[in-house]
Amino acid sequence: MNKTKEIKVNRLLFAGMTSGSGKTTLTCAFLRCLLKRGYDLKSYKCGPDYIDPMFHKKAFGIDSRNLDIFFMGEELVRRTVAKAENGYAVMEGAMGIYDGNDPSSSAGSCYEIAAITSTPIVLVVNAGKVGRTVISMIKGVIGDDTGRLIKGIILNNISEKFYEMLFPILEEELSESRPDIKLLGFFPKTKGIDFESRHLGLKLPGESDDTSDKIETASNVFEEHVDVSEMIFIMEDAQELEISERNDSGLQSKGEGLTLAVALDDAFCFYYPDNIEMFEERGVKIKYFSPLNDSKVPEDADGILLGGGYPELYLDKLSANKEMLASVRNFIDEGKPSLAECGGFMYLGKSIEDDKGSVYEMAGAYAGECRFTGRLVRFGYMLITDADRDDCFYGSVSGLKGHEFHYYDSSMNGESCTAKKPFRETQWSCMINRNNGIWGFPHFYYASKPAFVDSFIDRMKEVRDGKLK
């Protein structure tokens, strides 16, 4: 039987009634409030989205992670939250509080994440364009809070005058059934604090000149109208998190002496930290390089990882860097193991045609031509259900979970694996397996099938030692 231990993490989760309720703005405002107070802080985003954790990391200089029950399972979700041990963790939900995989239950929702981690919830309610009805809406949401996790409410997009009218009425109605829920305040309509977005999500700090100013303004408004001290009390009152102890002895030696080159720059930046850490935990050295700015793959690399990102925004520069394109192509032609996901997969193809019809030559590791479709393609969760027995990663790929989120498609998506929507019968062929590499549009979460990382490390070692070509 696995031993368990209890971890102290001060924490709360911002949840909304719908998408667009204001969770992101209020989360950022509260994070800034906590940082001003000097708290040891981590943030988390429910769901598979890379961009919000990247936004938090760049804007606040803090570690930020995804929490996704489909990818991770319950124990890994708890273990990931436990990384904030003895510190403060702020989680941001996705969509509506109970929205998940299926309307029949809250499975896959941010509420399920809160339940798994015993995390108190602050409900963000968009009270704009509504009157007395907002009370009925709140009571309806609270009625489904079977775990009694909702501990606070913030009304968003509301005037101070209307909040003062609404407060005693809502407080009285809540006191009858849920006296444990505190009305924490309101966030008024505030001009000029909306964060800029594009087709894949938020623009990152550095791409927008005024992001820091917007966050500062939002935090000042938050401080003025929301009871920050009560929110901190809610965080500190969260019960201890119970996780299973694990034995990682011997793991560090598996990849000792190996180097994985990871593409990282403005064009390639979509990585789950957990994926990189799985290699590091096995002793693999990570060396970052830039397909945009460098001239070649690191010379000591035993394998290469080309993640997703925004190659479509830098096609001219990527295509013009012929030396790097040749270096990547030669690396693959030599049979050194390679992984490519989404944007990295596009980069390995013959060419990419942008949304204006211009065509840019890419690495040419496979003959596929990628082009802009104007719509999301195969959007959402997926998992590999089968792999070709000739696949060099056969056996370690089946069961691997991921998601797709892209507006481009390729004339050659691969036939090495079969992918399936996890909650439907929809399936399709995907992944190219060539020269000890596996490439395709899915973004994978490697911990959903640790054998995949182990197999890739074994492949790097065999090629390095001349046992395999």
Secondary structure per residue as TSV (DSSP state, phi and psi in degrees):
chain	resnum	aa	ss	phi	psi
A	1	M	-	360.0	133.4
A	2	N	-	-68.9	136.8
A	3	K	-	-77.6	150.5
A	4	T	E	-119.6	159.0
A	5	K	E	-140.5	156.3
A	6	E	E	-104.3	133.3
A	7	I	E	-117.1	133.8
A	8	K	-	-89.2	117.0
A	9	V	-	-133.1	119.0
A	10	N	E	-77.9	124.0
A	11	R	E	-157.1	158.2
A	12	L	E	-155.5	164.5
A	13	L	E	-127.5	126.5
A	14	F	E	-82.1	121.5
A	15	A	E	-125.0	152.6
A	16	G	E	-121.9	170.7
A	17	M	S	-78.9	-30.6
A	18	T	S	-147.0	170.7
A	19	S	T	-63.9	148.3
A	20	G	T	79.1	16.0
A	21	S	S	-80.6	-13.8
A	22	G	S	109.9	12.1
A	23	K	H	-57.6	-44.4
A	24	T	H	-64.2	-46.8
A	25	T	H	-62.2	-45.9
A	26	L	H	-69.6	-35.4
A	27	T	H	-61.8	-47.0
A	28	C	H	-63.9	-39.9
A	29	A	H	-63.1	-43.3
A	30	F	H	-69.5	-38.8
A	31	L	H	-58.0	-43.6
A	32	R	H	-63.8	-40.0
A	33	C	H	-59.8	-42.7
A	34	L	H	-68.8	-40.3
A	35	L	H	-63.7	-37.9
A	36	K	H	-61.6	-28.5
A	37	R	T	-87.0	-2.9
A	38	G	T	82.6	20.7
A	39	Y	-	-75.2	146.5
A	40	D	-	-75.3	115.5
A	41	L	E	-129.4	140.7
A	42	K	E	-132.8	153.2
A	43	S	E	-124.5	159.0
A	44	Y	E	-140.9	146.7
A	45	K	E	-122.0	126.2
A	46	C	E	-75.1	134.4
A	47	G	S	104.9	179.4
A	48	P	S	-88.5	-0.6
A	49	D	-	-63.9	127.8
A	50	Y	S	-77.2	-29.7
A	51	I	H	-73.8	-42.8
A	52	D	H	-62.4	-44.1
A	53	P	H	-60.4	-38.0
A	54	M	H	-63.5	-40.2
A	55	F	H	-61.5	-47.6
A	56	H	H	-62.0	-42.1
A	57	K	H	-64.1	-43.7
A	58	K	H	-73.7	-37.0
A	59	A	H	-77.3	-33.6
A	60	F	H	-119.0	-9.1
A	61	G	-	68.0	30.8
A	62	I	-	-119.1	157.8
A	63	D	E	-69.7	135.2
A	64	S	E	-137.8	136.1
A	65	R	E	-131.4	162.0
A	66	N	E	-91.4	148.7
A	67	L	E	-125.0	114.3
A	68	D	-	-142.3	112.7
A	69	I	H	-67.6	-32.9
A	70	F	H	-64.0	-44.5
A	71	F	H	-72.4	-43.2
A	72	M	H	-102.1	-30.7
A	73	G	H	76.1	166.4
A	74	E	H	-63.4	-46.7
A	75	E	H	-65.9	-40.2
A	76	L	H	-69.8	-33.0
A	77	V	H	-60.3	-48.3
A	78	R	H	-62.8	-41.7
A	79	R	H	-64.1	-35.8
A	80	T	H	-68.6	-41.4
A	81	V	H	-64.1	-34.5
A	82	A	G	-65.6	-12.8
A	83	K	G	-63.0	-17.9
A	84	A	G	-91.4	25.4
A	85	E	T	-50.4	130.4
A	86	N	T	64.6	8.9
A	87	G	S	-116.1	-157.5
A	88	Y	E	-121.9	130.2
A	89	A	E	-120.5	125.7
A	90	V	E	-112.8	121.7
A	91	M	E	-109.6	142.1
A	92	E	E	-114.9	126.1
A	93	G	E	-75.9	176.2
A	94	A	E	-125.1	146.0
A	95	M	E	55.2	-144.1
A	96	G	E	-86.8	162.2
A	97	I	T	-55.5	-36.9
A	98	Y	T	-106.0	7.5
A	99	D	-	-80.0	123.5
A	100	G	S	-144.1	-130.0
A	101	N	S	-80.3	-25.9
A	102	D	-	-155.0	135.0
A	103	P	T	-62.8	-13.4
A	104	S	T	-75.4	-13.9
A	105	S	S	-156.5	176.6
A	106	S	-	-94.4	13.8
A	107	A	T	-59.3	130.7
A	108	G	T	86.7	0.3
A	109	S	S	-89.9	170.1
A	110	C	H	-67.9	-25.4
A	111	Y	H	-63.3	-39.4
A	112	E	H	-64.3	-39.2
A	113	I	H	-59.6	-45.2
A	114	A	H	-61.9	-40.9
A	115	A	H	-66.3	-42.7
A	116	I	H	-62.2	-35.7
A	117	T	H	-103.5	6.0
A	118	S	T	50.6	47.3
A	119	T	-	-100.0	128.5
A	120	P	-	-66.1	145.4
A	121	I	E	-110.2	136.8
A	122	V	E	-107.1	117.9
A	123	L	E	-87.6	121.8
A	124	V	E	-94.5	119.6
A	125	V	E	-115.2	118.6
A	126	N	E	-76.5	102.1
A	127	A	-	-96.8	9.7
A	128	G	T	-69.5	144.4
A	129	K	T	61.3	30.3
A	130	V	-	-149.0	151.6
A	131	G	S	-115.2	-121.0
A	132	R	T	-56.8	-25.2
A	133	T	H	-60.0	-26.2
A	134	V	H	-60.9	-30.7
A	135	I	H	-66.8	-42.1
A	136	S	H	-64.1	-39.0
A	137	M	H	-61.7	-45.8
A	138	I	H	-64.0	-44.4
A	139	K	H	-62.7	-34.8
A	140	G	H	-64.6	-44.0
A	141	V	H	-65.3	-43.5
A	142	I	H	-63.9	-32.8
A	143	G	H	-60.8	-26.6
A	144	D	T	-94.5	3.3
A	145	D	-	-81.9	71.4
A	146	T	T	-64.4	-26.4
A	147	G	T	-88.9	0.6
A	148	R	-	50.4	49.8
A	149	L	-	-92.2	-26.2
A	150	I	E	-70.0	120.1
A	151	K	E	-118.6	-11.1
A	152	G	E	-154.9	156.9
A	153	I	E	-134.1	134.2
A	154	I	E	-121.1	127.4
A	155	L	E	-91.8	125.9
A	156	N	E	-106.2	154.1
A	157	N	S	57.5	46.5
A	158	I	-	-133.9	147.4
A	159	S	-	-80.0	157.0
A	160	E	H	-62.6	-38.5
A	161	K	H	-63.0	-45.5
A	162	F	H	-69.1	-36.0
A	163	Y	H	-62.1	-42.2
A	164	E	H	-63.7	-31.8
A	165	M	H	-73.3	-39.5
A	166	L	H	-79.0	-32.8
A	167	F	H	-53.1	-54.8
A	168	P	H	-65.4	-31.5
A	169	I	H	-68.8	-49.0
A	170	L	H	-66.2	-39.9
A	171	E	H	-61.7	-42.5
A	172	E	H	-64.7	-42.6
A	173	E	H	-68.5	-35.2
A	174	L	H	-71.8	-32.4
A	175	S	H	-62.8	-24.2
A	176	E	H	-73.4	-41.8
A	177	S	H	-109.5	-32.1
A	178	R	-	-137.8	69.9
A	179	P	T	-66.4	-12.7
A	180	D	T	-78.0	-10.9
A	181	I	-	-90.9	126.2
A	182	K	E	-102.2	137.1
A	183	L	E	-81.8	109.3
A	184	L	E	-87.5	-13.0
A	185	G	E	132.8	-160.5
A	186	F	E	-142.0	161.6
A	187	F	E	-123.1	111.0
A	188	P	-	-73.3	161.2
A	189	K	-	-58.4	124.8
A	190	T	-	-132.8	120.6
A	191	K	T	-75.9	147.3
A	192	G	T	80.8	16.4
A	193	I	-	-116.4	3.8
A	194	D	-	-71.5	134.7
A	195	F	-	-82.8	141.5
A	196	E	-	-72.0	144.9
A	197	S	E	-127.7	168.0
A	198	R	E	-142.5	-163.0
A	199	H	T	-64.3	-26.6
A	200	L	T	-102.3	-6.0
A	201	G	E	141.7	-155.9
A	202	L	E	-62.2	144.4
A	203	K	-	-74.8	144.2
A	204	L	-	-83.7	152.3
A	205	P	B	-55.1	139.1
A	206	G	T	103.5	-32.1
A	207	E	T	-86.8	-25.1
A	208	S	B	-117.5	124.5
A	209	D	T	-64.6	-27.9
A	210	D	T	-107.7	15.9
A	211	T	H	-58.7	-46.4
A	212	S	H	-61.1	-40.5
A	213	D	H	-65.0	-39.6
A	214	K	H	-64.0	-42.9
A	215	I	H	-65.1	-40.7
A	216	E	H	-63.4	-42.9
A	217	T	H	-62.1	-46.4
A	218	A	H	-60.7	-40.3
A	219	S	H	-67.8	-36.3
A	220	N	H	-65.8	-41.1
A	221	V	H	-64.8	-42.0
A	222	F	H	-59.7	-48.5
A	223	E	H	-57.7	-37.2
A	224	E	H	-73.8	-34.2
A	225	H	H	-117.2	-6.6
A	226	V	B	-121.0	143.8
A	227	D	-	-80.6	87.3
A	228	V	H	-64.9	-37.7
A	229	S	H	-61.7	-40.1
A	230	E	H	-66.7	-36.7
A	231	M	H	-65.0	-39.8
A	232	I	H	-65.1	-38.0
A	233	F	H	-61.5	-42.8
A	234	I	H	-58.7	-42.7
A	235	M	H	-62.6	-46.4
A	236	E	H	-72.2	-19.8
A	237	D	T	-86.1	-5.1
A	238	A	S	-61.8	138.7
A	239	Q	-	-69.5	159.5
A	240	E	-	-64.5	148.5
A	241	L	E	-93.3	127.1
A	242	E	E	-99.1	124.4
A	243	I	E	-130.1	158.2
A	244	S	E	-83.1	138.7
A	245	E	-	-76.2	146.7
A	246	R	-	-131.9	154.7
A	247	N	-	-107.0	110.5
A	248	D	-	-102.7	15.6
A	249	S	T	-61.8	135.5
A	250	G	T	88.3	-14.3
A	251	L	G	-66.1	-37.6
A	252	Q	G	-63.4	-26.3
A	253	S	G	-84.3	-11.4
A	254	K	T	-60.5	-43.2
A	255	G	T	-112.4	19.3
A	256	E	T	-59.4	132.4
A	257	G	T	90.1	-4.2
A	258	L	-	-99.1	151.2
A	259	T	E	-126.4	128.6
A	260	L	E	-107.4	120.5
A	261	A	E	-85.7	124.8
A	262	V	E	-117.5	122.7
A	263	A	E	-69.8	124.9
A	264	L	-	-147.5	112.4
A	265	D	S	-166.0	-163.9
A	266	D	S	-65.7	-25.1
A	267	A	S	-86.8	-27.4
A	268	F	E	-130.4	98.8
A	269	C	E	-143.4	4.2
A	270	F	E	-91.2	96.8
A	271	Y	-	-137.8	135.0
A	272	Y	-	-76.4	124.2
A	273	P	H	-53.5	-34.0
A	274	D	H	-59.4	-36.8
A	275	N	H	-64.4	-46.8
A	276	I	H	-64.2	-41.4
A	277	E	H	-66.1	-27.4
A	278	M	H	-62.1	-38.8
A	279	F	H	-68.6	-43.8
A	280	E	H	-63.6	-38.7
A	281	E	H	-63.2	-23.4
A	282	R	T	-96.2	11.1
A	283	G	T	89.0	5.1
A	284	V	-	-79.4	132.5
A	285	K	E	-82.0	131.9
A	286	I	E	-99.0	128.5
A	287	K	E	-126.9	117.2
A	288	Y	E	-86.1	147.5
A	289	F	E	-145.6	164.8
A	290	S	-	-118.5	112.3
A	291	P	T	-63.1	-21.3
A	292	L	T	-75.8	-43.9
A	293	N	T	-114.2	-22.1
A	294	D	-	-88.8	167.3
A	295	S	S	-101.6	-15.6
A	296	K	S	-160.4	162.5
A	297	V	-	-67.1	142.4
A	298	P	-	-50.1	132.8
A	299	E	T	-63.8	-28.6
A	300	D	T	-92.1	10.8
A	301	A	-	-71.5	133.7
A	302	D	S	-98.9	-15.5
A	303	G	E	-156.2	167.0
A	304	I	E	-137.8	141.5
A	305	L	E	-125.5	119.1
A	306	L	E	-111.1	102.3
A	307	G	-	-83.4	-175.4
A	308	G	E	-81.3	-175.2
A	309	G	E	155.1	-134.5
A	310	Y	-	-126.8	52.5
A	311	P	G	-60.0	-28.2
A	312	E	G	-64.0	-19.8
A	313	L	G	-86.2	-9.5
A	314	Y	S	-133.2	31.5
A	315	L	H	-61.6	-40.9
A	316	D	H	-61.1	-47.5
A	317	K	H	-70.1	-40.0
A	318	L	H	-62.8	-44.4
A	319	S	H	-68.7	-32.7
A	320	A	H	-74.4	-19.5
A	321	N	-	-84.2	70.2
A	322	K	H	-62.4	-33.3
A	323	E	H	-64.8	-42.3
A	324	M	H	-69.0	-41.9
A	325	L	H	-56.9	-43.6
A	326	A	H	-67.1	-38.0
A	327	S	H	-64.1	-44.2
A	328	V	H	-64.2	-44.7
A	329	R	H	-62.6	-42.9
A	330	N	H	-65.6	-39.1
A	331	F	H	-57.6	-45.1
A	332	I	H	-71.1	-41.5
A	333	D	H	-62.2	-27.4
A	334	E	T	-77.2	-3.6
A	335	G	T	83.4	13.5
A	336	K	-	-76.5	136.3
A	337	P	-	-58.8	141.9
A	338	S	E	-142.6	144.3
A	339	L	E	-122.9	137.0
A	340	A	E	-141.5	128.7
A	341	E	E	-124.7	129.1
A	342	C	T	50.4	-103.8
A	343	G	H	-58.1	-36.9
A	344	G	H	-65.7	-37.0
A	345	F	H	-64.1	-43.6
A	346	M	H	-60.5	-41.7
A	347	Y	H	-62.2	-33.4
A	348	L	H	-77.8	-12.7
A	349	G	S	-74.5	-178.1
A	350	K	S	-70.6	-42.0
A	351	S	E	-161.6	163.8
A	352	I	E	-130.6	128.0
A	353	E	E	-103.0	123.1
A	354	D	-	-82.7	-174.8
A	355	D	T	-71.5	-8.1
A	356	K	T	-104.7	2.0
A	357	G	S	92.2	0.5
A	358	S	-	-78.7	140.0
A	359	V	E	-111.1	133.6
A	360	Y	E	-124.0	130.9
A	361	E	E	-72.7	138.0
A	362	M	-	-119.5	-156.9
A	363	A	-	-69.0	-30.4
A	364	G	-	72.0	28.8
A	365	A	S	-72.0	-22.1
A	366	Y	S	-142.2	164.9
A	367	A	-	-86.9	2.3
A	368	G	-	-66.8	144.0
A	369	E	E	-112.7	124.4
A	370	C	E	-97.8	145.1
A	371	R	E	-148.5	154.5
A	372	F	E	-70.0	133.5
A	373	T	-	-105.2	-17.7
A	374	G	S	81.8	4.2
A	375	R	S	-149.9	161.5
A	376	L	-	-70.3	134.8
A	377	V	-	-111.3	125.5
A	378	R	S	49.7	40.6
A	379	F	-	-64.8	136.1
A	380	G	E	117.5	-172.1
A	381	Y	E	-63.5	151.3
A	382	M	E	-153.5	163.2
A	383	L	E	-146.3	152.1
A	384	I	E	-82.6	122.0
A	385	T	E	-100.2	-20.1
A	386	D	E	-158.4	151.9
A	387	A	E	-135.3	146.4
A	388	D	-	-59.0	134.6
A	389	R	T	-65.7	-16.6
A	390	D	T	-85.5	-5.7
A	391	D	S	-65.3	133.9
A	392	C	T	-66.8	-15.6
A	393	F	T	-110.8	21.2
A	394	Y	T	-55.1	135.5
A	395	G	T	95.2	-31.6
A	396	S	T	-98.8	-9.0
A	397	V	S	-94.5	-40.4
A	398	S	T	-58.7	128.5
A	399	G	T	97.1	-9.5
A	400	L	-	-68.1	133.5
A	401	K	E	-107.7	149.6
A	402	G	E	-163.4	-164.2
A	403	H	E	-150.3	158.6
A	404	E	E	-119.4	139.2
A	405	F	-	-155.2	87.4
A	406	H	-	-156.7	150.2
A	407	Y	S	-101.9	-4.1
A	408	Y	E	-103.1	155.7
A	409	D	E	-138.1	165.1
A	410	S	E	-118.6	150.7
A	411	S	S	-74.1	-7.9
A	412	M	-	-143.4	89.6
A	413	N	-	-88.6	-8.9
A	414	G	-	98.4	156.4
A	415	E	S	-127.7	9.1
A	416	S	S	-74.5	-26.2
A	417	C	E	-133.1	160.0
A	418	T	E	-110.8	127.9
A	419	A	E	-109.0	155.3
A	420	K	E	-143.7	144.5
A	421	K	-	-70.6	130.7
A	422	P	T	-67.8	-24.4
A	423	F	T	-116.7	15.3
A	424	R	S	-142.8	177.9
A	425	E	S	-93.9	-3.2
A	426	T	-	-60.4	130.9
A	427	Q	E	-145.6	161.3
A	428	W	E	-158.9	164.0
A	429	S	E	-86.3	147.4
A	430	C	E	-159.6	172.6
A	431	M	-	75.3	131.0
A	432	I	E	-105.4	127.7
A	433	N	E	-112.5	114.0
A	434	R	E	-154.6	139.6
A	435	N	T	50.1	46.0
A	436	N	T	63.9	26.4
A	437	G	E	-123.3	157.9
A	438	I	E	-137.6	122.7
A	439	W	E	-135.7	141.2
A	440	G	E	-178.3	179.8
A	441	F	S	-74.4	-28.2
A	442	P	-	-62.6	140.6
A	443	H	E	-90.6	120.6
A	444	F	E	-99.6	149.6
A	445	Y	E	-106.6	104.5
A	446	Y	G	-64.5	-29.7
A	447	A	G	-68.7	-11.9
A	448	S	G	-69.9	-17.1
A	449	K	S	-152.8	79.1
A	450	P	H	-54.7	-26.6
A	451	A	H	-60.9	-23.8
A	452	F	H	-64.9	-46.2
A	453	V	H	-65.0	-42.9
A	454	D	H	-60.8	-40.8
A	455	S	H	-66.7	-39.5
A	456	F	H	-66.3	-39.6
A	457	I	H	-64.5	-42.4
A	458	D	H	-59.9	-39.6
A	459	R	H	-66.0	-42.2
A	460	M	H	-59.8	-43.1
A	461	K	H	-66.4	-42.7
A	462	E	H	-65.1	-41.4
A	463	V	H	-67.7	-42.9
A	464	R	H	-60.4	-40.5
A	465	D	T	-84.5	4.2
A	466	G	T	74.9	13.7
A	467	K	S	-84.8	-11.1
A	468	L	-	-151.0	140.6
A	469	K	-	-129.9	360.0
